[in-house]
Amino acid sequence: MKINISKPSQDLVIIFAILIISFATFSYFDVLEKIVELSSQYEAYEIDEIFSTMIVFTACMLIFSYRRLKEANKSKEVALEMINELDKALNEINTLKGIIPICSYCHKIRDDEGAWSQLEAYLSTHSEAEFSHGICPTCMTKALADAGLDKKT
C-alpha cells in the first residue's frame, strides 16, 4: 500500500528527520556541550540560539533548494521536449505563401516562368501534398448526363 504524502508534509518530515539526525550527531560529539560552554562565556550574545537557528535555517534552505532544482530540471526537460516536437512539426510543414495566379475556368496555375500547369502538379512540386482523385456526386451526375448514361433516359 502506497502512502501519499503532500509536498509540504514531506518537507516537514524531512526537516524533522534532519533535526533528529543533527541532534544525535551533536550529542555523540558533545557539540551541544561545547556550545553551552561557549554561550556561558558570552551570555550576552546568545550564541546558542543563533547557532541553533542557523542549523535549522541551513537544513531548510538545502531541502527547498533541492526541490527547486528538481522542479527546474523537470521544467527544462518539458521545454526541450516541446522544442523537439515543434522542430519536428516545423520540418514537416511546407507552406505556400503569396498570391497564386489561377485560371478561373480550368483551374490551372501559372508558375513564376509563366507556364500553366494543373493544380495538382503545381501543389505537388511546391509542397509535400499528395493527391487522390475521385468524383463528387454532382459531377458524376453531370458526367453521366454528358455521356448519355443518366438515369432519366
N, C-alpha and C positions, 0 to 999 in steps of 0.2 A: 504494500500500500504506500503510495507516494504522498508525502505531506507537502502541501502547497503553502509556502510562506511568502508574504508580500515583501517587496524590496525594503521598506522601512523596518520591518520586523527582522529581516535578515541582517540589516546593518546593526540593529540593536543587539542581536545575538552575537555577531562578530565583535562588536565593541566590548560586550560583557566578557567574552572569551579572552580577548586581549588583556582586559583588566585583570582577570584571574591569573593568566599566564605571567603577566608583569608582576603581580603581587607575589606569586610563588617564586619567580626568579629573584626578585628583590629580597625576599625573605631568606632564600638559600645563600645569597652572597652578603647578607646583612647590610644591604644598601639602605634600607629604611632606618636602621640604627645609626648609620653614618650621617644620614640626612638629619635625624633628630639631634645628634651631637652638633652638627654644623648649625642647625637652626637655633639651638640653645645658646650658642656663642653669639649669634647675630639675630636675636629675638625680634628686634625692631624691623628687620627686613622681611619677615615672614617667608623665609626661603622654602619651608616645607610646602606651603600652599602653592607657591609659584611653581615649584618643581613638579608637584602632582598635577597641577593644571597643564603644564607643558607636556607631560607624558600623555595625558588623555587627549589633548588637542592634537598632538603629533599622530597618535594612533587613529583618531577620527579622520584627519586630513589624508592619511595614507589610504584608508578604506575608500573615502569618497573620490580620491584621485584615481585609484584603481578602477572604480566603477565608471568614472567618466572616460577613462582611457578605453575601456571595453566598449562603451557606447560609441565613442568616436571611431574606433576601428570597425564596428558594425556599420555605422553610417557610411564610412569610406567604402566598405565592401558593396553596400547597396548602391552607392553613387557610381562605382566602377562598373557594376553590373548593368545599371541603366545606360551608362555611356556606351558600353559594348552593344547593348540592344539597339540604341539609337544609331550607332555607326553601321550596324548590320542593316537596319531599315533604310538608312540613307544610301547605302551601297546598292540596295535593291530598287530604289526609286530612280527612274529615268523620265523626267518630265519634259513636255513640250511647252515652250513659252512663246509669247508674242502672238501676232496676228497671222493666221494661216489662210492664204487665198484659196478658196474652194469654189468650184463651179456650182451654181445653184440648180442646174439641171441634172448633170450626170454625176455630181459629187466627186469629180477628180480634183486633185490638189496640185497647185503649181509650186514647184520647188524653187530654190534660190537661183538655179540656172535658167529658169523659165520653162522647163519641161513639165508636162502634165502627166500625172500618174494616178493610178487607182488609190483610193483612200487607204485600203489595206496595205498596199505596197509602201506607201509613204509612212504610215504609222509603224510598220514592221522595221523599216530602216532607221527611223528616228526614235524608237523606243524598244522596250523589250516585250511589247504586246504580241500575242499570237491570236489568230482568228480561227473561228469555226463558223462555217456558213450554214444557214438554214433559210426557211422562208416563212414569213408570217401569214396568218390566215387571210388577211385582206389581199396580199399579193398572190397568194395561192388561188383565191377565187378569180382574181383578175387574169392570172396566167392561164387558168383552165378556160376562162371565157375567151381569151385571145386565141387559144388553140382549138376552140370549138368543142371542148370536152366538159363544159359546165353542166351541172345537174338540171338546169332549166330546160334544156333542149332534148 
